[in-house]
């Protein structure tokens, strides 16, 4: 039987793989395209995913991979189109994603169990990541790229 930690490890690993597949061959310029002039671009979605991964790291007792104030343009409730000049390059974002993945995997490999008071937050943050990961597949297709998952 899978433990709650194993389930979260599988979810985060699968999400990371799906995100990486959807980023394949996407340029920085393409990642900055806001479809219909307002739909969130790939850059913002990836930055937002990292922004929200930081609280997950914190819940698990780890430091964030970046300063949330400095990268507040990726926070929930922001209007990405109005803050696009603050976005960092897509390559940098992918590097932060990789760092967050490595930290999460390392931590999940060392803990015995979750604090019961954090399980709701952990599952909500994982759901949030799954939700936005799915958006990346549609954005990839909107950008004229073939689907990444066959």
C-alpha positions as CSV (number, residue, x, y, z in Angstrom):
1,X,0.0,0.0,0.0
2,X,1.3,3.5,-0.9
3,X,1.9,5.9,1.9
4,X,0.8,9.5,1.7
5,X,4.5,10.5,1.2
6,X,4.9,8.1,-1.8
7,X,1.7,9.5,-3.3
8,X,2.9,13.1,-3.1
9,X,6.3,12.0,-4.5
10,X,4.6,10.4,-7.5
11,X,2.4,13.4,-8.1
12,X,5.3,15.9,-7.9
13,X,7.5,13.7,-10.1
14,X,4.7,13.2,-12.7
15,X,3.9,16.9,-12.7
16,X,7.6,17.8,-13.2
17,X,7.8,15.3,-16.1
18,X,4.7,16.7,-17.8
19,X,5.8,20.3,-17.3
20,X,9.2,19.5,-18.8
21,X,7.7,17.8,-21.8
22,X,5.4,20.7,-22.4
23,X,8.3,23.2,-22.2
24,X,10.3,21.2,-24.8
25,X,11.2,23.5,-27.8
26,X,9.3,26.5,-26.3
27,X,11.4,29.6,-26.8
28,X,11.6,32.5,-24.3
29,X,9.7,34.6,-26.9
30,X,6.9,32.0,-27.2
31,X,6.7,31.6,-23.5
32,X,5.8,35.4,-23.3
33,X,2.9,35.2,-25.7
34,X,-0.5,36.0,-24.1
35,X,-3.1,34.2,-26.2
36,X,-6.0,36.4,-27.1
37,X,-4.0,39.3,-25.5
38,X,-5.0,38.3,-22.0
39,X,-4.8,34.5,-21.4
40,X,-1.8,33.8,-19.0
41,X,1.4,33.1,-20.9
42,X,3.6,30.0,-20.2
43,X,6.2,32.2,-18.5
44,X,3.7,33.4,-15.9
45,X,2.2,29.9,-15.3
46,X,5.6,28.4,-14.7
47,X,6.6,31.3,-12.5
48,X,3.3,30.9,-10.6
49,X,3.9,27.2,-10.1
50,X,7.3,27.9,-8.6
51,X,5.9,30.7,-6.5
52,X,3.4,28.2,-5.0
53,X,5.9,25.4,-4.7
54,X,7.8,27.6,-2.2
55,X,5.0,27.3,0.5
56,X,5.1,23.5,-0.1
57,X,8.8,23.5,0.6
58,X,8.2,25.7,3.7
59,X,5.5,23.3,5.0
60,X,8.1,20.5,4.7
61,X,10.6,22.6,6.6
62,X,12.7,23.7,3.6
63,X,13.7,27.1,2.4
64,X,12.1,28.6,-0.7
65,X,14.1,28.6,-4.0
66,X,13.5,32.3,-4.4
67,X,12.5,35.5,-2.6
68,X,8.7,35.8,-2.9
69,X,8.7,39.6,-2.7
70,X,11.2,39.9,-5.5
71,X,9.1,37.5,-7.7
72,X,5.7,38.8,-6.6
73,X,4.7,39.3,-10.2
74,X,4.0,35.5,-10.2
75,X,1.7,35.5,-7.2
76,X,-1.9,34.6,-7.3
77,X,-4.2,37.6,-7.9
78,X,-1.6,39.5,-9.9
79,X,-2.5,40.6,-13.4
80,X,0.4,39.1,-15.4
81,X,-0.1,41.2,-18.5
82,X,0.5,44.4,-16.4
83,X,3.6,43.0,-14.8
84,X,5.2,41.2,-17.7
85,X,8.2,43.5,-17.7
86,X,9.2,42.0,-14.3
87,X,9.2,38.4,-15.6
88,X,12.5,36.5,-15.7
89,X,13.6,34.4,-18.7
90,X,12.0,31.1,-19.3
91,X,15.4,29.3,-19.0
92,X,15.8,30.9,-15.5
93,X,12.3,29.7,-14.5
94,X,13.1,26.2,-15.7
95,X,16.2,26.3,-13.5
96,X,14.2,27.3,-10.5
97,X,11.7,24.6,-11.2
98,X,14.5,22.0,-11.3
99,X,15.9,23.4,-8.0
100,X,12.5,23.1,-6.4
101,X,12.0,19.6,-7.7
102,X,15.4,18.5,-6.3
103,X,14.7,20.0,-2.9
104,X,11.2,18.5,-2.7
105,X,12.5,15.0,-3.7
106,X,15.4,15.2,-1.3
107,X,13.1,16.2,1.6
108,X,10.4,13.6,0.7
109,X,13.1,10.9,0.7
110,X,14.1,11.8,4.3
111,X,10.9,12.3,6.2
112,X,8.9,9.5,7.8
113,X,5.5,11.1,7.7
114,X,3.7,14.4,7.3
115,X,2.5,16.5,10.2
116,X,-1.3,15.7,10.2
117,X,-2.0,19.4,10.5
118,X,-0.3,20.0,7.1
119,X,-2.0,17.3,5.0
120,X,-4.8,19.5,3.7
121,X,-2.4,22.2,2.7
122,X,-0.1,19.7,1.0
123,X,-2.9,18.1,-1.0
124,X,-4.3,21.5,-2.0
125,X,-0.9,22.7,-3.2
126,X,-0.5,19.4,-5.2
127,X,-4.0,19.9,-6.7
128,X,-3.0,23.5,-7.6
129,X,0.1,22.3,-9.4
130,X,-1.9,19.6,-11.4
131,X,-4.4,22.2,-12.4
132,X,-1.8,24.7,-13.8
133,X,0.3,21.9,-15.3
134,X,-2.7,21.0,-17.5
135,X,-2.9,24.5,-18.8
136,X,0.6,24.2,-20.2
137,X,-0.5,21.5,-22.6
138,X,-3.2,23.7,-24.1
139,X,-0.8,26.7,-24.3
140,X,1.7,24.5,-26.1
141,X,-1.0,23.6,-28.7
142,X,-2.1,27.2,-29.0
143,X,1.5,28.1,-29.8
144,X,1.4,25.7,-32.7
145,X,3.5,23.0,-31.2
146,X,2.5,19.3,-31.3
147,X,1.2,17.8,-28.2
148,X,3.9,16.6,-25.8
149,X,2.1,13.6,-24.3
150,X,1.4,10.9,-26.8
